[in-house]
Amino acid sequence: MKRPLRNNLVLAGSLGLLGLLAWQLEPTEAPPPLRLSAINPALVQQIRLAAGSEEPLLLQRRGEHWWLTQPVEIPANPTEVQTILAVTHSASLQQYPRAELDLAKLGLDPAYFSLELDEARLDFGATETLNNQRYVLAGQTVHLINEISPSSFDGNYADLVSRKLLAGLGELESISLPGRTIQRNQAGWTSVPASPSADSLQRLVDAWRNSAALWTVLAQNDEVGGDEIRLTGSAGAARYRVLKTKPQFELLRPDLKLIYVLPQSALGELLPNPEE
């Protein structure tokens, strides 16, 4: 064989071998992680959350919005609902057949809390402290997932309600404040006694329209509050009582047994001096 031809064949063989090695060494895409469930959050219509001996909480989808319907009825906090739905797609880090485990030792019999999404059910147990992972029972499999925020699942409905003071009331129509009543008519907004200016009246109306608490907490049975505030909208009305003005501005809603905690600065915006 002629030397040039032999050299070309050797070179071609070397290149082919290098190509094969490069193909074998090329990193392959890791398979997608196994998920806790195959639930599609966008299709879920109802959520039932049960924690210990607490009364179960019910959430229902109404059109594009979620409502808390038990133990009280009010629009839900969308962020909290999405937190609950996101858990269904948590990465399953390890899996064990249910029949091979003592569920009671894992906090799964009874479960710390349970989540029912339409017909699917997830039971949440104890936390494996070494890696801070939680046991979850889904069907016939026990999964380990990264720890979740327990505050969204502890049965406290105050964490799940909308923080907006006008939630569920529709379009604002009237505001009854201590010593002052504001109403909307065909000509616009009117105040009794009269407001110093149309601009100040509009600022007050806008402040109530956009008002939202920093957080909400359950009220104690003996909390009654002071001055009453009544908000009326096209879809309903809500009555609040002033509970505190310092260090935060707190409003009690007796029918829901909830306290809405607002920044102290909201006091001057929502309850201004009538002469301002």
C-alpha angles and dihedrals in degrees: 000000000000115000097239092051092047091050091051092051092049091049092048091049092049092050091049091051092049090050091051092049091048090051092050093047095045108114114250124216113266114243114257113268119261110257129221091241143353092236115139105220092202091063099046112114103177137028125195117192120190123182119182114297094339119117108267117256120228125203123185132190114234109185107303095343137074124227131196104228103172134080087001132007117237138118112283129236103261093209092057092047091052089050089056094046092048091061090069089068096047114138111260104227096184135005132206131182109254093226093060097057138073099236094193091061090053094051092251100111096079098011122227087233137344132217122203117189108186102302098343123093133199122187118202121207140174128326120253096228100202094067098014092242128145129226115235127183116214114173109307095343132083112210133193114219133173112276116277132211103272094198090078091055105038096101094251104135092195087078092057105047124098112262093217113110091215095048111145095003098101121213113002113251107164142007122203112197131172104289094353139079125194122191138176120230135164091283094050133259124348131188132206111231092032120260118242090240142359089243094056090048092051091049090054093049091048091048091057093043091056098035117131134164125243087227141337130232135185115266123232117243093247096054111106105156130208132253115034126233122190124196118192124192138172091267102038148316137262131200122211133182126207106247103170138356098190142089084356129005107252127191123191120213103197099192091058096034088231134137117212110208113205131178114272089244089066090068093073092043097050100032105030124168105276089235092058 
